Amino acid sequence: MKRLKISAISYLNTAPLMWDFDHGELRRKFEVHYTLPSACAEELRAGSADIGIIPTIAYQTIPELAVIPDVAIAAKAAVRSIVLVSKTPLGSIKTVAADSSSRTSVALLQILFRNGWLRGGAAPAEGGQPFPRFVSHQPELKKMLRVCDAALLIGDPALLVDRTKYHVWDLAEEWNHFTGKPFVFAFWGMRKAALDVYPEREQLAGQFQQSRDHGLSHIDDLAREWSPRAGLTEAEVKTYLTKNIDYSLDAENLSGLNLFFHLAHEFGMTESNRPVTFIADKSGEPAAVETIG
């Protein structure tokens, strides 16, 4: 059987999703390559990968993608690993150094600014807070803050920010405060052409869901493995993976995702606002899709 190529992310928050690919029998069925979130999307776009953990906004820019149901990297409240860090109060931020490895986080921050959804500053109404200029930068906080007023950090580096030294906003928490909805940062996207040639296509969704479930049942093992890598205590790793990250794509998360797609399209960040198309779930039935009119 031909092995499908998977483009994955080597961040702590993806570790539970990858359990069976790193430790189980799925290693023999898939070829896994680790890279950055934005690179996952580009590899899917170019056809050099068949499946990838993609920033959600990339779904709107890559045609012929389907989504594996009920698996995501989301947050129903504070996420801790997607933060805006500033030297100045919110109203004084004129420039933001943005870690461009996740376009979804950049788009989310822009939406929060445009709507005045960051607590602690003026709304961007007439005469209110101006929209800051975004500058692409490598995710090194000290260097980012030397060239800009604030920095957008994602992933593991964000977990290490000393919040006593800076003004810090958790983007998922800010989104939830004003919309009442969770935020979905990433999910598994798959090229439909690859699904057509995969001989176990009816089992594929279940394979990815089961890998997630196995990872979540091995949190202690993941904490021991990732604690030295991430520079966190084992207790901090466990809390992050079980309390901050939600790995489902349930109806509540899907509602937040569709609102994000709607706003990104409204503000001209994407050319389309197409509904999510899922591959068949475990039962062989397509998952339900919610749309925003």
Backbone as CSV, one residue per row, in Angstrom:
resi,resn,N_x,N_y,N_z,CA_x,CA_y,CA_z,C_x,C_y,C_z
1,MET,0.834,-1.199,0.000,0.000,0.000,0.000,0.870,1.252,0.000
2,LYS,0.561,2.181,-0.896,1.302,3.435,-0.950,1.072,4.230,0.328
3,ARG,2.159,4.736,0.902,2.043,5.531,2.118,1.729,6.978,1.766
4,LEU,0.673,7.528,2.368,0.356,8.931,2.178,1.358,9.790,2.947
5,LYS,1.636,10.970,2.408,2.608,11.871,3.021,1.892,12.874,3.925
6,ILE,2.354,12.931,5.173,1.764,13.831,6.167,2.742,14.948,6.491
7,SER,2.270,16.183,6.439,3.042,17.342,6.868,2.520,17.753,8.241
8,ALA,3.380,17.645,9.260,2.958,17.870,10.642,3.795,18.971,11.286
9,ILE,3.422,19.341,12.502,4.064,20.438,13.226,4.707,19.892,14.493
10,SER,5.935,20.277,14.743,6.618,19.813,15.941,6.460,20.832,17.065
11,TYR,5.220,21.021,17.501,4.909,21.852,18.654,4.308,20.960,19.730
12,LEU,4.394,21.418,20.969,3.816,20.678,22.080,2.332,20.423,21.866
13,ASN,1.616,21.420,21.329,0.161,21.253,21.237,-0.273,20.225,20.200
14,THR,0.622,19.794,19.313,0.269,18.756,18.344,0.660,17.357,18.821
15,ALA,1.402,17.266,19.911,1.947,15.980,20.350,0.879,14.906,20.561
16,PRO,-0.265,15.203,21.210,-1.278,14.148,21.361,-1.819,13.648,20.023
17,LEU,-1.931,14.535,19.039,-2.455,14.125,17.736,-1.538,13.131,17.037
18,MET,-0.252,13.208,17.341,0.743,12.427,16.599,1.102,11.113,17.278
19,TRP,0.407,10.721,18.350,0.834,9.579,19.140,0.995,8.308,18.312
20,ASP,-0.024,7.920,17.573,0.053,6.667,16.810,1.011,6.761,15.631
21,PHE,1.268,7.991,15.159,2.222,8.165,14.066,3.658,8.073,14.568
22,ASP,3.873,8.462,15.819,5.213,8.400,16.414,5.467,7.108,17.181
23,HIS,4.406,6.502,17.739,4.585,5.369,18.636,3.824,4.118,18.219
24,GLY,2.920,4.225,17.278,2.049,3.099,16.955,2.185,2.598,15.531
25,GLU,1.193,1.840,15.121,1.248,1.165,13.826,1.081,2.112,12.643
26,LEU,0.590,3.315,12.865,0.412,4.238,11.751,1.739,4.698,11.169
27,ARG,2.837,4.462,11.865,4.153,4.779,11.301,4.389,4.017,10.009
28,ARG,3.796,2.837,9.896,3.999,2.017,8.698,3.058,2.398,7.564
29,LYS,2.007,3.142,7.880,1.015,3.467,6.858,1.162,4.875,6.290
30,PHE,1.886,5.742,7.022,2.027,7.126,6.588,3.489,7.548,6.667
31,GLU,3.859,8.466,5.803,5.198,9.064,5.816,5.074,10.456,6.408
32,VAL,5.672,10.682,7.586,5.484,11.927,8.327,6.697,12.834,8.182
33,HIS,6.421,14.100,7.919,7.452,15.131,7.820,7.053,16.288,8.731
34,TYR,7.960,16.750,9.596,7.658,17.831,10.534,8.184,19.167,10.008
35,THR,7.348,20.216,10.126,7.730,21.531,9.637,6.934,22.596,10.391
36,LEU,6.823,23.815,9.853,6.068,24.903,10.467,4.625,24.902,9.970
37,PRO,3.694,25.517,10.721,2.290,25.516,10.294,2.079,26.061,8.890
38,SER,2.699,27.210,8.574,2.507,27.788,7.248,3.096,26.894,6.164
39,ALA,4.184,26.185,6.476,4.791,25.281,5.495,3.908,24.068,5.234
40,CYS,3.178,23.623,6.267,2.224,22.522,6.060,1.218,22.903,4.980
41,ALA,0.700,24.113,5.072,-0.286,24.564,4.092,0.327,24.650,2.702
42,GLU,1.549,25.155,2.615,2.186,25.290,1.304,2.479,23.928,0.686
43,GLU,2.830,22.952,1.510,3.095,21.616,0.980,1.817,20.970,0.458
44,LEU,0.693,21.229,1.137,-0.575,20.742,0.610,-0.933,21.447,-0.693
45,ARG,-0.701,22.741,-0.741,-1.010,23.514,-1.936,-0.196,23.010,-3.129
46,ALA,1.074,22.707,-2.869,1.974,22.272,-3.944,1.791,20.802,-4.303
47,GLY,1.079,20.052,-3.456,0.891,18.630,-3.713,2.041,17.764,-3.242
48,SER,2.989,18.345,-2.491,4.098,17.552,-1.967,3.718,16.840,-0.673
49,ALA,2.556,17.172,-0.118,1.993,16.456,1.028,0.541,16.124,0.705
50,ASP,0.063,15.025,1.272,-1.320,14.604,1.061,-2.244,15.069,2.188
51,ILE,-1.684,15.123,3.404,-2.432,15.501,4.599,-1.550,16.436,5.412
52,GLY,-2.141,17.435,6.050,-1.335,18.336,6.858,-2.145,18.980,7.970
53,ILE,-1.464,19.270,9.086,-2.066,20.094,10.134,-1.927,21.538,9.678
54,ILE,-3.022,22.139,9.254,-2.928,23.460,8.648,-3.586,24.523,9.515
55,PRO,-3.041,25.752,9.504,-3.769,26.862,10.118,-5.132,26.975,9.456
56,THR,-6.174,27.178,10.231,-7.513,27.088,9.672,-7.758,28.036,8.511
57,ILE,-7.155,29.228,8.534,-7.417,30.184,7.465,-6.908,29.670,6.118
58,ALA,-5.936,28.756,6.151,-5.403,28.217,4.903,-6.446,27.421,4.142
59,TYR,-7.445,26.925,4.838,-8.499,26.162,4.173,-9.200,27.007,3.114
60,GLN,-9.299,28.303,3.373,-9.993,29.188,2.441,-9.147,29.548,1.231
61,THR,-7.879,29.206,1.238,-6.983,29.595,0.148,-6.487,28.411,-0.675
62,ILE,-6.819,27.191,-0.246,-6.362,25.998,-0.965,-7.582,25.228,-1.453
63,PRO,-7.821,25.189,-2.755,-8.977,24.453,-3.258,-8.779,22.945,-3.129
64,GLU,-9.874,22.233,-3.221,-9.844,20.762,-3.237,-9.304,20.155,-1.955
65,LEU,-9.589,20.805,-0.825,-9.223,20.240,0.472,-10.478,19.753,1.189
66,ALA,-10.342,18.672,1.927,-11.374,18.230,2.857,-10.751,18.163,4.241
67,VAL,-11.587,18.160,5.266,-11.113,18.204,6.644,-11.470,16.898,7.343
68,ILE,-10.532,16.388,8.130,-10.797,15.197,8.933,-11.679,15.605,10.110
69,PRO,-12.833,14.993,10.285,-13.803,15.462,11.287,-13.371,15.206,12.725
70,ASP,-13.844,16.065,13.623,-13.745,15.902,15.071,-12.325,15.941,15.613
71,VAL,-11.375,16.474,14.853,-10.008,16.628,15.352,-9.554,18.052,15.050
72,ALA,-9.085,18.756,16.061,-8.636,20.126,15.857,-7.683,20.522,16.973
73,ILE,-7.061,21.660,16.800,-6.336,22.327,17.874,-7.117,23.604,18.150
74,ALA,-7.841,23.601,19.245,-8.764,24.691,19.547,-8.631,25.085,21.015
75,ALA,-9.327,26.148,21.386,-9.349,26.594,22.777,-10.725,27.155,23.080
76,LYS,-11.317,26.695,24.161,-12.632,27.195,24.567,-12.520,28.403,25.483
77,ALA,-11.323,28.688,25.971,-11.062,29.878,26.781,-9.610,30.280,26.516
78,ALA,-8.830,30.528,27.563,-7.424,30.910,27.366,-6.636,29.747,26.777
79,VAL,-5.748,30.064,25.825,-4.936,29.023,25.180,-3.486,29.046,25.662
80,ARG,-3.005,30.203,26.100,-1.654,30.412,26.641,-0.562,30.437,25.583
81,SER,-0.732,29.779,24.472,0.351,29.669,23.493,0.158,30.549,22.265
82,ILE,-0.839,31.427,22.269,-1.024,32.412,21.201,-1.237,33.750,21.897
83,VAL,-0.200,34.580,21.950,-0.275,35.787,22.775,0.299,37.001,22.050
84,LEU,-0.261,38.155,22.405,0.308,39.437,22.017,1.075,39.965,23.219
85,VAL,2.347,40.254,23.035,3.221,40.730,24.109,3.653,42.144,23.756
86,SER,3.469,43.094,24.686,3.748,44.496,24.371,4.573,45.179,25.446
87,LYS,5.411,46.103,24.991,6.164,46.950,25.907,5.308,48.098,26.418
88,THR,4.244,48.418,25.676,3.440,49.595,25.977,1.987,49.201,26.206
89,PRO,1.187,50.078,26.803,-0.250,49.814,26.888,-0.852,49.662,25.496
90,LEU,-2.012,49.063,25.431,-2.628,48.724,24.152,-2.793,49.939,23.244
91,GLY,-3.275,51.054,23.793,-3.537,52.232,22.978,-2.303,52.855,22.364
92,SER,-1.105,52.465,22.837,0.138,53.037,22.310,0.824,52.141,21.286
93,ILE,0.251,50.971,21.006,0.875,50.046,20.066,0.694,50.554,18.640
94,LYS,1.811,50.828,17.977,1.773,51.281,16.581,2.345,50.240,15.627
95,THR,3.194,49.346,16.142,3.788,48.309,15.294,3.772,46.980,16.031
96,VAL,3.527,45.900,15.288,3.504,44.551,15.848,4.428,43.664,15.027
97,ALA,5.412,43.065,15.684,6.255,42.055,15.035,5.506,40.731,15.112
98,ALA,5.181,40.162,13.955,4.322,38.984,13.912,5.104,37.756,13.489
99,ASP,5.011,36.722,14.299,5.527,35.414,13.913,4.631,34.914,12.783
100,SER,5.161,34.898,11.569,4.335,34.607,10.396,4.166,33.114,10.145
101,SER,4.609,32.259,11.082,4.493,30.823,10.853,3.056,30.340,10.987
102,SER,2.152,31.173,11.532,0.735,30.821,11.579,-0.094,31.989,11.091
103,ARG,-0.611,31.887,9.887,-1.408,32.969,9.322,-2.735,33.122,10.055
104,THR,-3.237,32.039,10.641,-4.490,32.122,11.386,-4.345,33.058,12.580
105,SER,-3.248,32.946,13.315,-3.046,33.800,14.489,-2.889,35.259,14.092
106,VAL,-2.217,35.508,12.967,-2.075,36.875,12.477,-3.448,37.442,12.118
107,ALA,-4.248,36.646,11.401,-5.590,37.101,11.026,-6.457,37.328,12.258
108,LEU,-6.360,36.440,13.249,-7.132,36.606,14.480,-6.772,37.907,15.177
109,LEU,-5.485,38.204,15.303,-5.069,39.436,15.968,-5.567,40.661,15.203
110,GLN,-5.517,40.612,13.892,-6.012,41.739,13.104,-7.513,41.939,13.308
111,ILE,-8.260,40.846,13.379,-9.700,40.942,13.634,-9.962,41.529,15.015
112,LEU,-9.199,41.099,16.014,-9.362,41.627,17.371,-9.098,43.129,17.404
113,PHE,-8.050,43.577,16.703,-7.753,45.003,16.644,-8.859,45.767,15.927
114,ARG,-9.288,45.260,14.782,-10.270,45.982,13.960,-11.605,46.143,14.691
115,ASN,-11.965,45.173,15.515,-13.235,45.227,16.231,-13.125,45.844,17.617
116,GLY,-11.914,46.204,18.048,-11.742,46.710,19.397,-11.947,45.643,20.442
117,TRP,-11.578,44.393,20.087,-11.828,43.247,20.962,-10.628,42.882,21.838
118,LEU,-9.709,43.785,22.003,-8.617,43.584,22.953,-8.896,44.486,24.149
119,ARG,-9.091,43.897,25.303,-9.454,44.672,26.482,-8.290,45.533,26.949
120,GLY,-8.614,46.790,27.258,-7.588,47.687,27.770,-7.261,48.828,26.840
121,GLY,-7.964,48.966,25.721,-7.689,50.045,24.776,-8.962,50.573,24.170
122,ALA,-8.840,51.670,23.447,-9.996,52.277,22.803,-10.448,51.451,21.615
123,ALA,-11.740,51.463,21.356,-12.262,50.786,20.169,-11.804,51.539,18.926
124,PRO,-11.666,50.824,17.802,-11.144,51.460,16.589,-12.213,52.249,15.845
125,ALA,-13.020,52.993,16.597,-14.017,53.842,15.962,-13.344,55.122,15.495
126,GLU,-14.115,56.036,14.939,-13.547,57.288,14.465,-12.885,58.015,15.631
127,GLY,-11.636,58.360,15.439,-10.895,59.026,16.486,-10.375,58.094,17.558
128,GLY,-10.610,56.774,17.397,-10.164,55.807,18.389,-8.806,55.230,18.057
129,GLN,-8.564,54.040,18.557,-7.265,53.388,18.423,-6.943,53.074,16.966
130,PRO,-5.810,53.535,16.431,-5.443,53.229,15.049,-5.043,51.765,14.906
131,PHE,-5.171,51.260,13.689,-4.776,49.880,13.417,-3.260,49.829,13.281
132,PRO,-2.559,48.991,14.069,-1.099,48.990,14.011,-0.561,48.363,12.727
133,ARG,0.678,48.680,12.435,1.363,48.102,11.268,2.003,46.782,11.695
134,PHE,1.829,45.740,10.874,2.380,44.425,11.162,3.688,44.220,10.392
135,VAL,4.676,43.679,11.090,5.997,43.426,10.500,6.335,41.959,10.712
136,SER,6.642,41.237,9.647,7.001,39.822,9.782,8.364,39.697,10.459
137,HIS,8.473,38.735,11.405,9.713,38.600,12.169,9.846,37.180,12.691
138,GLN,11.065,36.734,12.828,11.326,35.444,13.457,10.870,35.488,14.916
139,PRO,10.414,34.340,15.467,9.849,34.332,16.828,10.899,34.398,17.934
140,GLU,11.557,35.543,18.045,12.523,35.791,19.118,12.077,37.067,19.820
141,LEU,11.504,36.919,21.001,10.793,38.013,21.648,11.649,39.258,21.838
142,LYS,12.846,39.123,22.360,13.668,40.308,22.629,13.971,41.081,21.352
143,LYS,14.279,40.355,20.288,14.560,41.020,19.008,13.296,41.638,18.429
144,MET,12.167,40.955,18.593,10.903,41.489,18.083,10.569,42.806,18.771
145,LEU,10.789,42.865,20.087,10.441,44.066,20.840,11.479,45.168,20.692
146,ARG,12.631,44.855,20.106,13.599,45.915,19.799,13.173,46.696,18.562
147,VAL,12.449,46.037,17.666,12.083,46.695,16.409,10.625,47.132,16.375
148,CYS,9.795,46.602,17.279,8.371,46.933,17.288,7.877,47.152,18.711
149,ASP,6.707,47.749,18.817,6.108,47.987,20.133,5.606,46.704,20.772
150,ALA,5.164,45.754,19.935,4.557,44.524,20.447,4.947,43.361,19.556
151,ALA,4.723,42.153,20.069,5.090,40.945,19.334,3.972,39.921,19.436
152,LEU,3.684,39.273,18.319,2.745,38.148,18.300,3.558,36.862,18.336
153,LEU,3.379,36.098,19.408,4.100,34.832,19.560,3.112,33.682,19.533
154,ILE,3.521,32.578,18.881,2.671,31.392,18.862,3.492,30.180,19.270
155,GLY,2.788,29.153,19.711,3.435,27.878,19.998,4.256,27.902,21.270
156,ASP,5.260,27.044,21.313,6.041,26.843,22.530,6.709,28.109,23.062
157,PRO,7.286,29.000,22.216,7.895,30.217,22.763,6.920,31.073,23.562
158,ALA,5.652,31.064,23.178,4.668,31.878,23.890,4.442,31.383,25.313
159,LEU,4.616,30.096,25.538,4.389,29.525,26.863,5.445,29.980,27.874
160,LEU,6.566,30.487,27.374,7.680,30.848,28.250,7.750,32.340,28.553
161,VAL,6.803,33.117,28.050,6.817,34.561,28.270,6.620,34.889,29.754
162,ASP,7.477,35.753,30.279,7.340,36.229,31.653,6.270,37.334,31.657
163,ARG,5.090,36.996,32.102,3.967,37.933,32.017,4.053,39.057,33.046
164,THR,5.031,38.982,33.947,5.201,40.071,34.906,5.989,41.235,34.299
165,LYS,6.632,41.004,33.162,7.487,42.029,32.552,6.789,42.818,31.453
166,TYR,5.694,42.297,30.924,5.070,42.901,29.750,3.551,42.973,29.903
167,HIS,2.942,43.716,28.997,1.499,43.636,28.801,1.251,42.426,27.897
168,VAL,0.387,41.515,28.326,0.170,40.272,27.573,-1.328,40.033,27.399
169,TRP,-1.717,39.730,26.153,-3.097,39.368,25.846,-3.117,37.964,25.250
170,ASP,-3.935,37.102,25.818,-4.156,35.759,25.290,-5.240,35.879,24.218
171,LEU,-4.908,35.577,22.957,-5.830,35.878,21.865,-7.092,35.031,21.901
172,ALA,-6.979,33.774,22.289,-8.180,32.938,22.378,-9.097,33.433,23.488
173,GLU,-8.513,33.877,24.578,-9.300,34.396,25.688,-10.018,35.682,25.292
174,GLU,-9.322,36.565,24.551,-9.940,37.806,24.099,-11.076,37.519,23.115
175,TRP,-10.853,36.589,22.191,-11.896,36.194,21.236,-13.125,35.662,21.974
176,ASN,-12.896,34.785,22.944,-13.995,34.185,23.690,-14.748,35.224,24.508
177,HIS,-14.030,36.195,25.054,-14.672,37.217,25.894,-15.699,38.009,25.088
178,PHE,-15.378,38.323,23.837,-16.263,39.190,23.057,-17.241,38.427,22.170
179,THR,-16.926,37.188,21.783,-17.834,36.436,20.907,-18.598,35.358,21.655
180,GLY,-18.073,34.937,22.814,-18.677,33.831,23.542,-18.419,32.485,22.899
181,LYS,-17.489,32.444,21.949,-17.233,31.213,21.205,-15.780,30.761,21.368
182,PRO,-15.534,29.455,21.175,-14.154,28.963,21.154,-13.452,29.437,19.882
183,PHE,-12.162,29.217,19.845,-11.407,29.517,18.622,-10.673,28.266,18.160
184,VAL,-10.725,28.012,16.860,-10.054,26.855,16.258,-8.837,27.344,15.489
185,PHE,-7.658,26.920,15.920,-6.421,27.387,15.308,-5.966,26.511,14.140
186,ALA,-6.194,25.218,14.221,-5.679,24.323,13.181,-6.506,23.050,13.144
187,PHE,-6.428,22.373,12.009,-7.047,21.053,11.874,-6.336,20.273,10.776
188,TRP,-6.717,19.018,10.629,-6.127,18.187,9.582,-6.831,18.473,8.247
189,GLY,-6.085,18.971,7.270,-6.601,19.131,5.923,-6.035,18.038,5.032
190,MET,-6.842,17.588,4.068,-6.417,16.496,3.187,-6.795,16.811,1.751
191,ARG,-5.893,16.545,0.836,-6.182,16.690,-0.582,-7.175,15.611,-0.991
192,LYS,-8.274,16.021,-1.628,-9.303,15.066,-2.004,-8.772,14.002,-2.953
193,ALA,-7.827,14.375,-3.807,-7.252,13.404,-4.739,-6.526,12.290,-4.001
194,ALA,-5.901,12.622,-2.864,-5.204,11.601,-2.079,-6.199,10.662,-1.419
195,LEU,-7.320,11.205,-0.967,-8.348,10.369,-0.339,-8.890,9.351,-1.337
196,ASP,-9.008,9.767,-2.579,-9.580,8.884,-3.606,-8.736,7.637,-3.840
197,VAL,-7.408,7.724,-3.584,-6.535,6.582,-3.874,-6.123,5.828,-2.615
198,TYR,-6.592,6.275,-1.441,-6.211,5.608,-0.198,-7.107,4.390,-0.001
199,PRO,-6.550,3.174,0.045,-7.384,1.967,0.084,-8.203,1.812,1.363
200,GLU,-7.793,2.475,2.448,-8.536,2.384,3.703,-9.290,3.689,3.971
201,ARG,-9.842,4.274,2.939,-10.446,5.599,3.058,-11.583,5.631,4.073
202,GLU,-12.321,4.539,4.204,-13.433,4.535,5.164,-12.940,4.499,6.603
203,GLN,-11.697,4.083,6.805,-11.132,4.024,8.160,-10.247,5.231,8.476
204,LEU,-9.978,6.079,7.473,-8.974,7.117,7.658,-9.340,8.093,8.775
205,ALA,-10.565,8.587,8.803,-10.955,9.523,9.854,-10.780,8.887,11.226
206,GLY,-11.187,7.642,11.356,-11.045,6.944,12.625,-9.603,6.764,13.031
207,GLN,-8.707,6.585,12.065,-7.290,6.430,12.386,-6.736,7.701,13.027
208,PHE,-7.110,8.851,12.489,-6.616,10.116,13.041,-7.294,10.442,14.377
209,GLN,-8.564,10.125,14.489,-9.266,10.339,15.757,-8.701,9.434,16.849
210,GLN,-8.399,8.196,16.484,-7.863,7.260,17.465,-6.468,7.663,17.912
211,SER,-5.659,8.188,16.992,-4.328,8.662,17.377,-4.450,9.773,18.410
212,ARG,-5.377,10.697,18.192,-5.634,11.760,19.176,-6.045,11.178,20.521
213,ASP,-6.961,10.216,20.492,-7.446,9.620,21.734,-6.327,8.885,22.476
214,HIS,-5.495,8.170,21.737,-4.369,7.475,22.365,-3.386,8.474,22.967
215,GLY,-3.142,9.580,22.268,-2.242,10.603,22.802,-2.761,11.182,24.102
216,LEU,-4.052,11.456,24.151,-4.634,12.031,25.366,-4.658,11.035,26.519
217,SER,-4.603,9.744,26.204,-4.533,8.734,27.263,-3.098,8.504,27.732
218,HIS,-2.131,9.145,27.062,-0.714,9.034,27.446,-0.150,10.402,27.830
219,ILE,-0.953,11.207,28.516,-0.507,12.551,28.889,0.720,12.506,29.792
220,ASP,0.780,11.563,30.711,1.944,11.473,31.596,3.216,11.217,30.785
221,ASP,3.121,10.336,29.785,4.287,10.047,28.938,4.690,11.291,28.134
222,LEU,3.706,11.987,27.601,3.999,13.186,26.833,4.607,14.274,27.718
223,ALA,4.131,14.374,28.949,4.677,15.374,29.869,6.145,15.095,30.165
224,ARG,6.488,13.823,30.373,7.893,13.480,30.628,8.760,13.765,29.407
225,GLU,8.222,13.487,28.217,8.989,13.700,26.984,9.165,15.178,26.666
226,TRP,8.096,15.969,26.854,8.104,17.350,26.393,8.552,18.353,27.447
227,SER,8.555,17.991,28.706,8.954,18.933,29.743,10.339,19.533,29.486
228,PRO,11.384,18.725,29.250,12.696,19.322,28.978,12.760,20.022,27.629
229,ARG,11.994,19.546,26.666,12.012,20.154,25.335,11.362,21.524,25.332
230,ALA,10.284,21.667,26.088,9.530,22.915,26.096,9.975,23.876,27.192
231,GLY,10.805,23.401,28.123,11.239,24.252,29.218,10.154,24.487,30.249
232,LEU,9.231,23.528,30.381,8.129,23.625,31.326,8.193,22.457,32.300
233,THR,7.546,22.597,33.439,7.444,21.463,34.347,6.458,20.451,33.771
234,GLU,6.524,19.226,34.245,5.579,18.212,33.784,4.150,18.616,34.115
235,ALA,3.950,19.234,35.261,2.610,19.683,35.648,2.097,20.754,34.686
236,GLU,2.975,21.657,34.267,2.582,22.706,33.324,2.222,22.116,31.963
237,VAL,2.965,21.109,31.530,2.657,20.446,30.261,1.290,19.782,30.337
238,LYS,1.026,19.072,31.421,-0.261,18.380,31.582,-1.417,19.376,31.570
239,THR,-1.268,20.471,32.303,-2.331,21.474,32.351,-2.588,22.055,30.968
240,TYR,-1.535,22.366,30.271,-1.675,22.953,28.936,-2.405,22.010,27.987
241,LEU,-2.002,20.733,27.979,-2.576,19.772,27.032,-3.994,19.352,27.393
242,THR,-4.353,19.437,28.669,-5.682,18.961,29.085,-6.663,20.071,29.416
243,LYS,-6.175,21.263,29.763,-7.062,22.354,30.160,-7.123,23.482,29.130
244,ASN,-5.985,23.795,28.510,-5.954,24.920,27.581,-6.314,24.529,26.147
245,ILE,-5.848,23.381,25.708,-6.109,22.935,24.338,-7.310,21.999,24.326
246,ASP,-8.200,22.223,23.374,-9.319,21.312,23.134,-9.077,20.677,21.762
247,TYR,-9.081,19.360,21.726,-8.703,18.646,20.506,-9.897,18.149,19.696
248,SER,-11.062,18.696,19.954,-12.247,18.281,19.213,-12.634,19.343,18.186
249,LEU,-13.490,18.957,17.282,-14.115,19.911,16.381,-15.623,19.711,16.512
250,ASP,-16.097,19.953,17.746,-17.514,19.758,18.053,-18.327,20.938,17.518
251,ALA,-19.626,20.906,17.756,-20.511,21.938,17.216,-20.141,23.319,17.740
252,GLU,-19.749,23.400,19.010,-19.369,24.679,19.596,-18.119,25.230,18.921
253,ASN,-17.115,24.389,18.726,-15.894,24.829,18.071,-16.156,25.196,16.614
254,LEU,-17.006,24.417,15.961,-17.321,24.687,14.566,-18.036,26.033,14.416
255,SER,-18.858,26.385,15.382,-19.530,27.679,15.356,-18.519,28.819,15.437
256,GLY,-17.517,28.679,16.315,-16.465,29.690,16.409,-15.647,29.767,15.135
257,LEU,-15.379,28.615,14.538,-14.613,28.574,13.298,-15.349,29.310,12.181
258,ASN,-16.635,29.066,12.065,-17.397,29.707,10.997,-17.516,31.209,11.191
259,LEU,-17.588,31.665,12.439,-17.581,33.100,12.687,-16.242,33.700,12.265
260,PHE,-15.162,33.037,12.576,-13.831,33.515,12.169,-13.739,33.591,10.646
261,PHE,-14.182,32.546,9.946,-14.163,32.561,8.485,-14.993,33.735,7.944
262,HIS,-16.140,33.946,8.566,-17.031,35.038,8.138,-16.335,36.393,8.283
263,LEU,-15.703,36.634,9.431,-15.056,37.920,9.680,-13.804,38.096,8.822
264,ALA,-13.038,37.028,8.644,-11.835,37.115,7.800,-12.220,37.493,6.374
265,HIS,-13.316,36.939,5.889,-13.782,37.281,4.541,-14.317,38.707,4.505
266,GLU,-15.048,39.097,5.528,-15.616,40.445,5.591,-14.537,41.510,5.563
267,PHE,-13.400,41.245,6.217,-12.304,42.208,6.276,-11.316,42.057,5.120
268,GLY,-11.624,41.202,4.157,-10.779,41.068,2.974,-9.519,40.255,3.189
269,MET,-9.476,39.455,4.257,-8.299,38.626,4.509,-8.316,37.354,3.671
270,THR,-9.497,36.939,3.240,-9.631,35.792,2.342,-10.583,36.176,1.220
271,GLU,-10.400,35.557,0.076,-11.263,35.839,-1.066,-12.544,35.019,-1.016
272,SER,-12.552,33.968,-0.217,-13.724,33.097,-0.160,-14.136,32.864,1.286
273,ASN,-15.351,32.381,1.462,-15.848,31.944,2.758,-16.617,30.650,2.522
274,ARG,-15.896,29.645,2.062,-16.573,28.391,1.720,-16.752,27.531,2.965
275,PRO,-17.867,26.824,3.044,-18.126,25.972,4.206,-17.141,24.812,4.263
276,VAL,-16.946,24.317,5.453,-16.021,23.201,5.644,-16.624,21.919,5.077
277,THR,-15.840,21.230,4.276,-16.212,19.915,3.759,-15.407,18.865,4.500
278,PHE,-16.092,17.912,5.115,-15.428,16.856,5.867,-15.342,15.577,5.036
279,ILE,-14.290,14.804,5.281,-14.287,13.442,4.779,-15.225,12.632,5.664
280,ALA,-15.561,11.435,5.251,-16.500,10.623,6.024,-15.941,10.332,7.406
281,ASP,-16.824,10.310,8.410,-16.395,9.985,9.765,-16.375,8.468,9.960
282,LYS,-16.263,8.020,11.209,-16.123,6.592,11.494,-17.276,5.760,10.939
283,SER,-18.463,6.340,10.939,-19.639,5.596,10.490,-19.780,5.573,8.983
284,GLY,-18.909,6.328,8.300,-19.002,6.401,6.862,-19.897,7.507,6.371
285,GLU,-20.491,8.267,7.330,-21.378,9.354,6.957,-20.620,10.679,7.023
286,PRO,-20.898,11.607,6.089,-20.253,12.918,6.169,-20.741,13.678,7.383
287,ALA,-19.838,14.434,7.994,-20.211,15.217,9.171,-21.072,16.414,8.769
288,ALA,-21.877,16.884,9.702,-22.728,18.039,9.433,-21.892,19.308,9.362
289,VAL,-22.346,20.262,8.583,-21.623,21.513,8.390,-22.537,22.669,8.747
290,GLU,-21.995,23.633,9.503,-22.737,24.842,9.819,-22.216,25.963,8.946
291,THR,-23.084,26.804,8.441,-22.656,27.931,7.637,-23.228,29.214,8.220
292,ILE,-22.604,30.309,7.872,-23.072,31.630,8.301,-23.568,32.369,7.079
293,GLY,-24.762,32.896,7.155,-25.330,33.612,6.028,-24.862,35.051,5.982
